Amino acid sequence: MVSKQISIGIGIPMIIVGAVLAVFLAPMQLDLSDTIQFIGSLIGILGVLIFIAGLFARKIQKIAS
């Protein structure tokens, strides 16, 4: 359950925000186009990494003391 929350709750929205920045908002700002594309692609890549990490996350059993 934890991995699904990480993947869907954090990874996918970051991928969407990165794509929106890089594809739709960068052409509107001609002076900062390269910077906006860089930041958008960076957010998208981090979203993909978090999505993949969420797929491999698992619960750790507590050690009884």
KEROFI-343112 format. One line per 4 residues: for each residue y, z, x of N, C-alpha, C, CB. Coordinates in nm, 4 decimals. Glycine has a CB too. Example, Ala and Ser with C-alpha at 12.3 -4.5 7.8 and 13.67 -1.06 7.14 Angstrom:
2
-0.5690:0.7800:1.3190:-0.4500:0.7800:1.2300:-0.3300:0.7800:1.3200:-0.4473:0.9046:1.1308 ~ -0.2250:0.7080:1.2850:-0.1060:0.7140:1.3670:0.0030:0.7870:1.2900:-0.0598:0.5725:1.4084
//
This chain:
65
-0.1195:0.0000:0.0818:0.0000:0.0000:0.0000:0.1256:0.0000:0.0860:-0.0001:0.1197:-0.0929 ~ 0.1198:0.0712:0.1965:0.2367:0.0782:0.2837:0.2697:-0.0587:0.3402:0.2135:0.1779:0.3973 ~ 0.1692:-0.1339:0.3799:0.1952:-0.2641:0.4394:0.2580:-0.3605:0.3395:0.0667:-0.3228:0.4943 ~ 0.2187:-0.3505:0.2129:0.2765:-0.4385:0.1117:0.4238:-0.4043:0.0893:0.1981:-0.4276:-0.0206
0.4576:-0.2765:0.0935:0.5971:-0.2359:0.0756:0.6831:-0.2835:0.1920:0.6074:-0.0836:0.0615 ~ 0.6305:-0.2774:0.3120:0.7063:-0.3233:0.4282:0.7254:-0.4741:0.4220:0.6353:-0.2835:0.5591 ~ 0.6195:-0.5477:0.3955:0.6265:-0.6939:0.3954:0.7169:-0.7469:0.2852:0.4877:-0.7528:0.3801 ~ 0.6977:-0.6965:0.1637:0.7733:-0.7481:0.0497:0.9131:-0.6888:0.0435:0.6994:-0.7193:-0.0799
0.9270:-0.5622:0.0765:1.0560:-0.4949:0.0616:1.1549:-0.5216:0.1720:1.0348:-0.3507:0.0523 ~ 1.1061:-0.5479:0.2931:1.1968:-0.5658:0.4061:1.1863:-0.7054:0.4659:1.1682:-0.4620:0.5129 ~ 1.0648:-0.7519:0.4906:1.0451:-0.8792:0.5601:1.0957:-1.0000:0.4836:0.9008:-0.8979:0.5896 ~ 1.0553:-1.0137:0.3595:1.0935:-1.1309:0.2808:1.2440:-1.1370:0.2536:1.0180:-1.1313:0.1492
1.3100:-1.0247:0.2160:1.4555:-1.0334:0.1994:1.5304:-1.0696:0.3276:1.5077:-0.9028:0.1475 ~ 1.4811:-1.0233:0.4423:1.5465:-1.0603:0.5679:1.5299:-1.2082:0.5964:1.4904:-0.9783:0.6838 ~ 1.4151:-1.2644:0.5662:1.3935:-1.4079:0.5858:1.4868:-1.4879:0.4957:1.2463:-1.4455:0.5573 ~ 1.5016:-1.4448:0.3721:1.5886:-1.5149:0.2771:1.7350:-1.5064:0.3203:1.5718:-1.4563:0.1356
1.7798:-1.3877:0.3598:1.9195:-1.3712:0.4036:1.9462:-1.4541:0.5280:1.9513:-1.2225:0.4312 ~ 1.8538:-1.4542:0.6223:1.8710:-1.5353:0.7433:1.8793:-1.6837:0.7121:1.7568:-1.5101:0.8399 ~ 1.7958:-1.7308:0.6195:1.7994:-1.8722:0.5825:1.9293:-1.9085:0.5121:1.6810:-1.9064:0.4932 ~ 1.9770:-1.8198:0.4251:2.1032:-1.8457:0.3548:2.2187:-1.8527:0.4540:2.1303:-1.7363:0.2490
2.2211:-1.7616:0.5498:2.3270:-1.7643:0.6510:2.3219:-1.8921:0.7338:2.3157:-1.6426:0.7428 ~ 2.2043:-1.9244:0.7831:2.1924:-2.0378:0.8746:2.2113:-2.1726:0.8055:2.0578:-2.0347:0.9420 ~ 2.1652:-2.1851:0.6822:2.1658:-2.3165:0.6178:2.2884:-2.3388:0.5295:2.0407:-2.3334:0.5351 ~ 2.3248:-2.2384:0.4521:2.4309:-2.2603:0.3530:2.5691:-2.2138:0.3978:2.3953:-2.1905:0.2261
2.5778:-2.1009:0.4670:2.7088:-2.0481:0.5014:2.7648:-2.1023:0.6324:2.7018:-1.9000:0.5088 ~ 2.6797:-2.1435:0.7241:2.7281:-2.1949:0.8524:2.8122:-2.3219:0.8378:2.6107:-2.2224:0.9438 ~ 2.7740:-2.4189:0.7552:2.8579:-2.5386:0.7427:2.9950:-2.5122:0.6801:2.7858:-2.6415:0.6610 ~ 3.0106:-2.4016:0.6080:3.1391:-2.3718:0.5451:3.2420:-2.3222:0.6460:3.1208:-2.2684:0.4356
3.1979:-2.2594:0.7507:3.2877:-2.2065:0.8539:3.2727:-2.2912:0.9792:3.2572:-2.0560:0.8846 ~ 3.3609:-2.3854:0.9985:3.3472:-2.4784:1.1101:3.3724:-2.4121:1.2448:3.4419:-2.5942:1.0922 ~ 3.4645:-2.3157:1.2498:3.4959:-2.2516:1.3769:3.3818:-2.1629:1.4266:3.6226:-2.1696:1.3633 ~ 3.3145:-2.0964:1.3350:3.2098:-2.0013:1.3723:3.0699:-2.0517:1.3371:3.2345:-1.8682:1.3043
3.0533:-2.1796:1.3242:2.9269:-2.2360:1.2789:2.8102:-2.1990:1.3694:2.9381:-2.3854:1.2698 ~ 2.8292:-2.2126:1.5010:2.7201:-2.1816:1.5936:2.6835:-2.0338:1.5906:2.7583:-2.2222:1.7351 ~ 2.7838:-1.9487:1.5823:2.7578:-1.8047:1.5791:2.6853:-1.7648:1.4514:2.8886:-1.7264:1.5915 ~ 2.7270:-1.8188:1.3379:2.6632:-1.7863:1.2107:2.5198:-1.8374:1.2085:2.7428:-1.8457:1.0934
2.4957:-1.9562:1.2629:2.3598:-2.0084:1.2698:2.2725:-1.9205:1.3589:2.3605:-2.1525:1.3217 ~ 2.3281:-1.8736:1.4705:2.2528:-1.7869:1.5608:2.2161:-1.6556:1.4933:2.3330:-1.7596:1.6876 ~ 2.3136:-1.5912:1.4294:2.2882:-1.4638:1.3615:2.1894:-1.4829:1.2465:2.4202:-1.4030:1.3089 ~ 2.2033:-1.5900:1.1703:2.1114:-1.6177:1.0600:1.9692:-1.6405:1.1080:2.1585:-1.7382:0.9820
1.9550:-1.7168:1.2158:1.8203:-1.7399:1.2674:1.7622:-1.6137:1.3291:1.8215:-1.8522:1.3703 ~ 1.8455:-1.5309:1.3912:1.7990:-1.4042:1.4467:1.7495:-1.3110:1.3360:1.9112:-1.3366:1.5269 ~ 1.8237:-1.3010:1.2279:1.7807:-1.2184:1.1139:1.6508:-1.2734:1.0549:1.8914:-1.2134:1.0046 ~ 1.6392:-1.4038:1.0434:1.5171:-1.4641:0.9912:1.3961:-1.4381:1.0790:1.5360:-1.6116:0.9750
1.4141:-1.4486:1.2101:1.3041:-1.4231:1.3032:1.2619:-1.2769:1.2981:1.3445:-1.4616:1.4464 ~ 1.3590:-1.1875:1.2934:1.3253:-1.0451:1.2804:1.2542:-1.0173:1.1485:1.4520:-0.9587:1.2908 ~ 1.2935:-1.0860:1.0425:1.2258:-1.0715:0.9144:1.0808:-1.1170:0.9214:1.2990:-1.1497:0.8077 ~ 1.0560:-1.2257:0.9925:0.9182:-1.2732:1.0096:0.8367:-1.1721:1.0894:0.9162:-1.4108:1.0798
0.8957:-1.1155:1.1940:0.8240:-1.0151:1.2732:0.7925:-0.8900:1.1916:0.9058:-0.9771:1.3961 ~ 0.8878:-0.8457:1.1113:0.8639:-0.7287:1.0267:0.7592:-0.7611:0.9198:0.9959:-0.6814:0.9604 ~ 0.7631:-0.8830:0.8661:0.6631:-0.9241:0.7682:0.5228:-0.9203:0.8285:0.6944:-1.0646:0.7158 ~ 0.5093:-0.9741:0.9494:0.3788:-0.9738:1.0161:0.3360:-0.8315:1.0508:0.3831:-1.0604:1.1434
0.4304:-0.7485:1.0958:0.3973:-0.6090:1.1258:0.3527:-0.5360:1.0001:0.5175:-0.5372:1.1887 ~ 0.4111:-0.5685:0.8873:0.3704:-0.5075:0.7611:0.2297:-0.5456:0.7201:0.4660:-0.5460:0.6525 ~ 0.1876:-0.6643:0.7608:0.0512:-0.7051:0.7290:-0.0522:-0.6233:0.8063:0.0328:-0.8532:0.7587 ~ -0.0161:-0.5776:0.9256:-0.1097:-0.5045:1.0103:-0.0917:-0.3530:1.0039:-0.0951:-0.5504:1.1522
0.0043:-0.3059:0.9268:0.0278:-0.1613:0.9178:-0.0842:-0.0961:0.8385:0.1653:-0.1311:0.8523 ~ -0.1175:0.0255:0.8766:-0.2188:0.1007:0.8037:-0.1845:0.2481:0.8116:-0.3610:0.0736:0.8600 ~ -0.2406:0.3213:0.7181:-0.2148:0.4641:0.7152:-0.2915:0.5340:0.8265:-0.2525:0.5228:0.5791 ~ -0.2262:0.6309:0.8861:-0.2911:0.7112:0.9894:-0.3347:0.8412:0.9247:-0.1960:0.7373:1.1118
-0.4580:0.8797:0.9491:-0.5085:1.0033:0.8907:-0.4446:1.1224:0.9610:-0.6630:1.0101:0.9006 ~ -0.4109:1.2224:0.8811:-0.3526:1.3432:0.9372:-0.4612:1.4259:1.0022:-0.2797:1.4246:0.8294 ~ -0.4273:1.4848:1.1138:-0.5206:1.5706:1.1855:-0.5056:1.7118:1.1313:-0.4957:1.5662:1.3399 ~ -0.6136:1.7677:1.0842:-0.6094:1.9041:1.0312:-0.6001:2.0020:1.1474:-0.7347:1.9342:0.9433
-0.5069:2.0937:1.1360:-0.4926:2.1902:1.2463:-0.5270:2.3296:1.2030:-0.3520:2.1882:1.3015
//
